[in-house]
């Protein structure tokens, strides 16, 4: 029974669907992270993107393109506020991030009540889901067609963006500037590449990416908005970025792994597993990944030190 559930096409279809917002938000958090800015406010930015996307969709009769653009702009504007306070005014970015999370939570709850007359979930007939795109020829392939085909355009775009982003960061002058700003901002300033400008750029682009992830979350399957609908996904995306470290290519598989355990935990409830155990499963995986990274680095350092001692003894 468990193996059948683990290998079911529906589970992996939902996994890829759930991995998309995590991946896009993780990229949006990772970019400023490499410039030395830890965006603790990613949860609030994501929640604002969800609200703006649903608001625009509801007020434009379900215009998905307008809602997607609005979500990206909303995320960018939220990160612009973060950049203004944390970079231009040099406030503590941890405090600023926490403040954004709290302000957005209160702001969206107030706006929901004022604009829609409810303090709960926004789900109106005007809302339309993101279109599912079928891949010609792939539909006929057993299992793979059921899993891969029929996803949203944002899902397919995220699969393209993730490797291109990793390549861009490692092989272009702009990517070098991003990495240099995070490790040696003094050198970046000396080379006429101001760290302040680079960090602003990273936060604005990262905010737009977070906004796109928010659109996928709010409008992919059942279009709606509810208070705290992000359920910690912004923090999870931040954890994925930290686990990836200097290897952004890991963001895609990490997002899929977390989403797989998340969806599996939900399905295990149907099989009788206690809700408390199934809901904690994906977060336990994140904790284990965060613990594994320093352990691996310690092991690698010890192995390199031992190899150095052996070379010294031979000489």
C-alpha positions in Angstrom: 0.0 0.0 0.0 2.7 2.5 1.0 4.9 1.6 -2.1 1.9 2.0 -4.4 1.3 5.4 -2.9 4.9 6.3 -3.2 5.0 5.4 -6.9 1.7 6.9 -7.9 1.7 9.4 -10.8 -0.7 11.6 -8.9 1.7 12.0 -6.0 4.5 13.1 -8.2 2.3 15.3 -10.3 1.3 17.2 -7.1 4.9 17.1 -6.0 6.1 19.0 -9.1 3.2 21.4 -8.6 4.1 22.1 -5.0 7.8 22.3 -5.7 7.3 25.3 -8.1 6.6 28.0 -5.5 9.4 26.7 -3.3 11.9 26.7 -6.2 11.0 30.2 -7.4 11.0 31.7 -3.9 14.3 29.9 -3.1 15.9 31.5 -6.2 14.5 34.8 -5.1 16.0 34.4 -1.7 19.3 32.9 -2.9 20.2 35.8 -5.2 20.4 38.5 -2.4 21.9 35.9 -0.1 25.0 35.7 -2.4 25.4 39.4 -2.0 25.4 39.1 1.8 21.8 39.9 2.5 19.7 37.3 4.4 16.1 38.1 3.4 14.2 37.0 6.6 11.2 38.8 5.3 10.6 36.2 2.5 7.5 34.9 4.2 5.9 38.3 4.3 6.9 39.0 0.7 5.4 35.8 -0.4 2.2 36.4 1.4 1.9 39.9 -0.1 2.5 38.4 -3.6 -0.3 35.9 -3.0 -2.7 38.6 -1.9 -1.9 41.0 -4.8 -2.3 38.2 -7.3 -5.7 37.2 -6.0 -6.8 40.8 -5.7 -5.9 41.7 -9.3 -7.4 38.4 -10.6 -10.7 39.1 -8.7 -10.9 42.7 -9.9 -10.1 42.0 -13.5 -12.5 39.1 -14.0 -9.9 36.4 -13.7 -7.1 37.9 -15.9 -4.3 35.5 -15.2 -1.6 37.5 -17.0 -2.4 40.7 -15.0 -2.5 38.7 -11.8 0.9 37.1 -12.6 2.5 40.5 -13.4 0.9 42.0 -10.2 2.3 39.2 -8.1 5.8 39.8 -9.4 5.5 43.6 -8.9 4.1 43.1 -5.4 7.1 40.9 -4.5 9.5 43.4 -5.9 7.9 46.4 -4.1 8.0 44.5 -0.8 11.7 43.8 -1.3 12.2 47.4 -2.3 10.9 48.4 1.1 13.3 45.8 2.7 16.3 47.3 0.6 15.4 50.9 1.6 15.4 50.1 5.3 18.2 47.5 5.5 20.6 48.9 2.8 19.9 52.6 2.3 19.0 53.3 5.9 21.3 50.6 7.3 18.8 49.1 9.7 19.3 45.6 11.0 18.1 43.3 8.2 16.9 40.7 10.7 14.7 43.2 12.4 13.5 44.6 9.1 12.7 41.1 7.8 10.7 40.2 10.9 8.9 43.6 10.7 7.9 43.0 7.1 6.5 39.6 8.0 4.4 41.1 10.8 3.3 44.1 8.9 2.2 42.1 5.8 0.3 39.6 7.9 -1.7 42.4 9.5 -2.0 44.4 6.3 -3.4 41.5 4.2 -5.8 40.5 6.9 -7.1 44.1 7.2 -7.3 44.5 3.4 -9.1 41.2 3.0 -11.8 42.3 5.4 -12.1 45.8 3.8 -12.1 44.8 0.2 -13.9 41.4 0.3 -16.0 41.7 3.5 -14.5 38.6 5.1 -11.7 37.8 7.5 -11.2 34.3 6.1 -10.6 32.8 2.8 -11.1 34.8 -0.5 -12.5 32.4 -3.1 -14.8 34.2 -5.6 -16.2 33.0 -9.0 -14.0 35.6 -10.7 -10.8 33.8 -9.8 -9.4 31.6 -12.5 -6.6 29.1 -12.0 -3.4 29.1 -14.0 -3.8 27.2 -17.2 -2.4 23.6 -17.4 -0.2 23.1 -20.4 -0.1 19.7 -22.0 3.1 18.6 -23.8 2.3 17.1 -27.2 3.5 13.5 -27.5 4.4 13.3 -23.8 0.8 12.7 -22.8 0.9 9.2 -24.4 3.9 8.1 -22.3 2.8 6.0 -19.4 3.4 7.5 -15.9 5.8 10.2 -17.1 3.1 11.8 -19.2 0.8 11.8 -16.2 3.5 13.4 -14.0 5.1 16.0 -16.3 2.5 17.0 -18.7 -0.4 19.2 -17.6 1.6 21.5 -15.3 1.4 25.3 -15.3 3.6 27.5 -17.4 5.3 28.8 -14.3 6.3 25.2 -13.4 7.9 24.7 -16.8 9.6 28.1 -16.7 11.0 27.3 -13.2 12.7 24.2 -14.6 14.4 26.4 -17.2 15.2 29.3 -14.9 16.9 27.2 -12.2 19.8 25.8 -14.3 20.1 29.0 -16.3 20.3 31.0 -13.0 23.1 28.6 -11.7 25.0 29.0 -15.0 24.6 32.8 -15.0 25.8 33.1 -11.4 28.9 31.1 -12.1 29.9 32.1 -15.7 29.0 35.8 -16.3 30.5 39.1 -15.2 27.2 40.0 -13.5 27.2 36.7 -11.6 30.8 37.4 -10.6 29.7 40.8 -9.3 27.0 39.2 -7.2 29.4 36.7 -5.7 32.1 39.3 -5.1 29.7 41.6 -3.4 28.8 38.8 -0.9 32.4 37.8 -0.2 34.5 41.0 -0.7 32.3 44.1 -1.0 35.4 46.3 -0.6 36.9 44.9 -3.8 33.5 45.3 -5.6 33.4 49.0 -4.6 37.0 49.5 -5.7 36.2 48.0 -9.1 33.4 50.6 -9.6 30.7 48.0 -8.9 29.0 49.5 -5.7 27.8 46.8 -3.3 24.8 48.9 -2.5 23.6 49.0 -6.1 24.2 45.3 -6.5 22.3 44.4 -3.4 19.4 46.6 -4.5 19.4 44.8 -7.8 19.5 41.4 -6.2 16.6 42.2 -3.8 14.4 43.6 -6.5 14.9 40.7 -8.9 14.7 38.3 -6.0 11.4 39.9 -4.9 9.9 39.5 -8.4 10.9 35.8 -8.3 9.3 35.4 -4.9 6.2 37.1 -6.4 6.0 34.6 -9.2 6.2 31.8 -6.7 3.4 33.4 -4.8 1.3 33.4 -8.0 1.8 29.7 -8.4 0.8 29.0 -4.8 -2.3 31.2 -4.9 -3.6 30.4 -8.4 -2.3 27.0 -9.5 -5.0 24.5 -8.4 -7.7 26.1 -6.3 -7.4 29.9 -6.7 -7.8 31.5 -3.3 -6.2 33.6 -0.6 -6.4 33.0 3.1 -4.4 34.6 6.0 -1.1 32.8 6.6 -1.7 30.6 3.5 2.1 30.5 2.9 2.4 28.3 6.0 6.1 28.9 6.5 7.0 28.3 2.8 9.0 31.5 2.7 11.2 30.2 5.6 11.5 26.8 4.0 12.7 28.4 0.8 15.3 30.3 2.9 16.4 27.1 4.4 16.7 25.5 1.0 18.9 28.4 -0.1 21.1 28.0 3.0 21.4 24.2 2.4 22.4 24.8 -1.3 25.3 27.0 -0.1 27.5 27.9 -3.0 25.8 25.4 -5.4 22.6 27.0 -6.7 22.1 24.0 -9.0 20.9 22.1 -5.9 17.8 24.4 -5.5 15.7 22.4 -7.9 16.3 18.9 -6.4 16.0 20.3 -2.9 12.6 21.9 -3.7 11.4 18.6 -5.2 12.5 16.6 -2.2 10.8 18.8 0.3 7.6 19.0 -1.8 7.6 15.2 -2.2 7.7 14.6 1.6 5.1 17.3 2.0 2.7 15.7 -0.4 3.6 12.2 0.9 2.8 13.3 4.4 -0.7 14.5 3.3 -1.4 11.2 1.5 -0.2 9.2 4.5 -3.0 10.8 6.5 -5.4 9.0 4.2 -3.7 5.7 5.0 -4.2 6.3 8.7 -1.0 8.0 9.8 -1.5 10.5 12.6 -1.8 14.0 11.4 0.8 15.2 13.8 3.4 12.8 12.4 2.6 13.4 8.7 2.6 17.2 9.0 6.0 17.3 10.7 7.7 14.9 8.1 8.8 17.5 5.5 10.1 19.9 8.2 12.1 17.1 9.8 13.8 16.6 6.4 14.8 20.3 6.3 16.2 20.0 9.8 18.2 16.9 8.8 19.5 18.7 5.7 20.6 21.7 7.7 22.4 19.4 10.2 24.0 17.4 7.4 25.7 20.3 5.8 28.0 21.4 8.6 28.7 17.7 9.4 29.8 17.1 5.8 31.9 20.3 5.8 33.6 19.1 9.0 34.2 15.7 7.5 35.6 17.2 4.3 37.9 19.5 6.3 39.2 16.6 8.4 39.8 14.5 5.3 41.7 17.4 3.6 43.8 17.9 6.8 44.6 14.2 7.0 45.6 14.2 3.3 47.9 17.2 3.9 49.6 15.4 6.8 50.2 12.3 4.7 51.8 14.4 2.0 54.0 16.2 4.5 55.1 12.8 6.0 56.1 11.5 2.6 58.2 14.6 1.8 
